[in-house]
Amino acid sequence: MAMCAYNKIPDEDIIAEGEELKQKVAWWFRENPRRKICKIDWFYNRSIDVRRENYEARIDVEVAKLVGEDGR
């Protein structure tokens, strides 16, 4: 059994990174017009797949999961 311990990332940093990530993903989709899914390495060793048509909403959902007490 493996165990990982992570420092708590402040909610403000997660929210700011989510907003910045939206811009990066928009650029990535513009540069890769044939791709429909972008794979993102996320906080706390999570990985998420976002689709071209709803990446902003998906990032918002993931940010909401991580901020506050409901995130873990």
C-alpha positions as CSV (number, residue, x, y, z in Angstrom):
1,M,0.0,0.0,0.0
2,A,1.4,3.4,-1.0
3,M,0.4,6.6,0.8
4,C,1.0,10.2,-0.4
5,A,0.7,13.3,1.7
6,Y,0.2,16.7,0.2
7,N,0.3,20.1,1.7
8,K,-3.0,22.0,1.6
9,I,-3.1,24.3,-1.3
10,P,-4.9,27.6,-0.5
11,D,-8.3,28.0,-2.1
12,E,-7.3,31.3,-3.7
13,D,-4.4,29.6,-5.5
14,I,-6.6,26.8,-6.8
15,I,-9.2,29.4,-8.1
16,A,-6.5,31.5,-9.7
17,E,-4.9,28.5,-11.3
18,G,-8.3,27.4,-12.6
19,E,-8.8,30.7,-14.3
20,E,-5.3,30.7,-15.8
21,L,-5.8,27.1,-16.9
22,K,-8.9,28.0,-18.9
23,Q,-6.8,30.4,-21.0
24,K,-4.1,27.8,-21.5
25,V,-6.6,25.1,-22.6
26,A,-8.3,27.6,-25.0
27,W,-4.9,28.2,-26.6
28,W,-4.1,24.5,-26.7
29,F,-7.4,23.7,-28.5
30,R,-6.7,26.5,-31.0
31,E,-3.2,25.1,-31.7
32,N,-4.6,21.5,-31.9
33,P,-7.8,21.9,-34.0
34,R,-8.3,18.2,-34.5
35,R,-8.1,17.2,-30.9
36,K,-11.4,16.9,-28.9
37,I,-10.0,16.1,-25.5
38,C,-7.2,17.7,-23.5
39,K,-5.7,15.7,-20.6
40,I,-4.6,17.8,-17.6
41,D,-2.5,16.9,-14.6
42,W,-4.4,18.6,-11.8
43,F,-3.8,19.3,-8.1
44,Y,-3.1,16.6,-5.6
45,N,-1.9,14.1,-8.3
46,R,-5.3,14.1,-10.0
47,S,-5.7,13.9,-13.8
48,I,-8.8,15.2,-15.6
49,D,-9.9,15.1,-19.3
50,V,-11.6,18.1,-20.6
51,R,-13.6,18.3,-23.9
52,R,-13.4,21.1,-26.3
53,E,-17.1,21.9,-26.1
54,N,-17.3,22.3,-22.3
55,Y,-13.8,22.7,-20.9
56,E,-14.6,25.9,-18.9
57,A,-17.5,24.3,-17.1
58,R,-15.5,21.1,-16.4
59,I,-12.6,23.2,-14.9
60,D,-15.1,25.1,-12.8
61,V,-16.5,21.8,-11.4
62,E,-13.1,20.5,-10.6
63,V,-12.2,23.8,-8.8
64,A,-15.4,23.6,-6.8
65,K,-14.5,20.1,-5.7
66,L,-11.1,21.2,-4.4
67,V,-12.0,24.4,-2.6
68,G,-13.7,24.4,0.8
69,E,-14.6,21.4,2.9
70,D,-16.3,19.4,0.2
71,G,-13.1,18.9,-1.8
72,R,-11.7,16.1,0.3
